[in-house]
Amino acid sequence: MRTQVIVGALSAALAVGVLTAPAVHAVRGDLAITKVVVNGGKPVVLGTGTKTVSLSVTARTDSPIRESFLELWHGTNGDVNATYHRTGTCTAPSAGLTTCSTSFRLDPKSDVISNSLAGGGWKAYVQLEARDGDYASGDYPAVRVQRAASLTVNAAPEPVAKGKPVTVTGRLLLADWNAGKYRGYSGQSVKLQFRKSGSSTYTTLKTLKTNSSGDLRTTVTASADGYWRWTFAGWSTVPAVTTAGDFVDVR
């Protein structure tokens, strides 16, 4: 059964109490779903504010779509943790193809979104019925929904004499959907990189781990003008993030 539900545009026949896990693929007639795209095919990176996520479906049909039901949901084996559903807006068939689309507003302030839902496990469910009675429905893999991260950098002093120390600091924060705010992301490996002025390539000089507050701090020797940055590779539940380069003038 569905344990948590957000309702978008919902008909009376689909009242919250009667929702069940979406079925696997079903087809009647020659209506065929050929493509399902969530968020343009890119991961959904959700911070502490709302995020609008698109869902687009392409179908092959010789009759206009009469009803469309589009859903973004998370769960396995009928145990659904979260669901967003709406009626789609469909174009008239052109060269045998039609597109139905809608969008959902994911809100971490709702009890539907929790830290445990980050990563995979999100699916798109599509249900289409044409005017001639043809029907198609099914679940399709969706993009990952990730907790947003932020990373800062500061290299000082600037300017600095050649051979003198430069201190590079930073902080890695992670969106906590449960608390509705960003927290320091501790114990994470972050690379310190340098790009010499005039070059287009960054070189990794060392790798540090964030402390309990997500902070980073290290000292390097000033050798040439250039840009310092931190880069975090990310996980399936957290996107990669890299700071802009902080320029230090070496004299």
Disulfide bonds with the S-S distance in Angstrom:
Cys90-Cys100 2.04
